[in-house]
Amino acid sequence: MVEVAAHVIALIEARRPDLHVEHIGSTSVPGLPGKGIVDLGTEADPAEIPVITAAMYQLGFGPQPGPAPWPPTRPMHVGAYAYDGDEFRIHFHVHPRGGDLAKDLRFRDALRADPALVAGYATVKQQIVDAAGGPLDGVAYQEAKGGWILDVYDRLGIERPANVGAGPRGEADQVPDEEASVGGAG
């Protein structure tokens, strides 16, 4: 997955050289099981986010599907990338500058540095899957592992993300409700 992330990051940064894109999420941590989705993240000035969104759509990304996608002020673009005969799902998170990307990076780096932390996270994930006994909704999966992640954030001194308790809104909590609902996030 690291190679896939590197290829997609190169494509994004070729389109938008002003962006610094990071590989985040489970696929960025060696030995950590996950859903196999390659998560990428970047930060940008809020005024640039619509322009970045347009550039990502030209590159082949699309809007996040579902009933409660991240808002246009903090989008998650979805796509797929074919590599070595396989297709990989890509989630590209665009955070307003100073948002939650730094927290994602600190969590990723803590996991990369601590095999016991990786083992604990892998155990929690497996328990969630085992308890489901079948297909598991992605939102339910995120919610189920959220308590463990927040405990780790607290231990590491990472401020809790803006979206805690509000679903996938992130920095949208800082946007007036009428503006957030226009993008379908309300």
Secondary structure, 3 states (H helix, E strand, C coil): CHHHHHHHHHHHHHHCCCCCCEEECHHHCCCCCCCCCEEEEEEECHHHHHHHHHHHHHHCCECCCCCCCCCCCCCEEEEEEEECCEEEEEEEEEEECCCCHHHHHHHHHHHHHCHHHHHHHHHHHHHHHHHHCCCCCHHHHHHHHHHHHHHHHHHHCCCCCCCCCCCCCHHHHHCCHHHHHHCCCC
